[in-house]
């Protein structure tokens, strides 16, 4: 069961990589298409991020360091929001620029 899920995910990822191949005649006016690239990176590093967060959180719970556990969970949530919410960096940058009066 687990091997089948891994094989299906690997096949899906392989097809995503092939879909990122450049077109035979790209237009010089258009820039590279990074929408699929961002989704692909999110699909690859998202599960790795969750595994690392889970392992470290379990370590803090077993060592009974509740304060560090809470700090780590809050930091992991902040990083997860930046990582998983699309365009959050651009939205925050525009909001900061508007708050500072930069146009």
C-alpha positions in Angstrom: 0.0 0.0 0.0 2.7 2.5 1.0 4.9 1.5 -1.9 2.0 2.1 -4.3 1.4 5.6 -2.9 5.1 6.4 -3.2 5.2 5.1 -6.8 2.1 7.1 -7.7 3.6 10.3 -6.2 6.9 9.7 -8.0 5.1 9.2 -11.3 3.0 12.4 -10.7 6.2 14.3 -9.8 7.9 13.0 -12.9 5.0 14.2 -15.1 5.2 17.6 -13.4 8.9 17.8 -14.2 8.2 17.0 -17.8 5.5 19.7 -17.9 8.1 22.3 -16.8 10.1 21.7 -19.9 10.5 24.9 -22.0 8.4 25.3 -25.1 10.3 24.7 -28.4 10.0 28.4 -29.4 9.6 30.7 -26.4 8.6 34.3 -27.1 11.3 36.8 -26.2 8.8 39.2 -24.7 7.4 36.7 -22.2 9.4 35.7 -19.1 9.7 32.2 -17.8 6.6 30.5 -16.5 7.2 30.0 -12.8 3.7 29.0 -11.7 4.4 25.3 -12.2 7.8 25.6 -10.7 6.5 27.1 -7.5 3.9 24.4 -7.2 6.5 21.7 -7.9 8.8 23.1 -5.2 5.9 23.3 -2.8 5.0 19.7 -3.5 8.6 18.5 -3.0 9.7 20.5 0.1 6.2 20.7 1.8 6.2 17.1 3.0 9.9 17.3 4.0 9.1 20.4 6.1 6.3 18.7 7.8 8.4 15.6 8.7 11.1 17.8 10.1 8.7 19.8 12.2 7.0 16.7 13.4 10.3 15.1 14.5 11.5 18.1 16.3 8.2 18.7 18.0 8.0 15.1 19.2 11.6 15.5 20.6 10.6 18.6 22.6 7.5 16.8 23.9 9.5 13.8 25.1 12.2 15.9 26.8 9.3 17.9 28.5 10.6 21.3 27.2 7.2 22.8 26.9 8.4 26.4 26.5 10.7 25.5 23.6 7.9 23.3 22.1 5.5 26.2 22.1 8.2 28.6 20.6 9.0 26.0 17.9 5.4 25.4 17.0 4.8 29.2 16.6 7.9 29.5 14.5 6.8 26.5 12.4 3.4 27.9 11.9 4.9 31.2 10.7 7.2 29.5 8.3 4.4 27.2 7.1 2.2 30.2 6.3 5.0 31.8 4.3 5.6 28.5 2.5 2.1 27.3 1.8 0.2 30.5 1.2 0.8 31.6 -2.4 1.9 35.2 -3.0 2.2 36.0 0.7 5.6 37.5 0.3 4.5 39.8 -2.4 1.4 40.9 -0.4 3.5 41.6 2.7 6.1 43.5 0.7 3.4 45.7 -0.9 1.8 46.3 2.4 5.1 47.3 4.1 5.9 49.6 1.1 2.5 51.3 1.3 2.8 51.7 5.1 6.2 53.4 4.6 4.8 55.6 1.9 6.9 54.1 -0.9 5.2 53.9 -4.2 
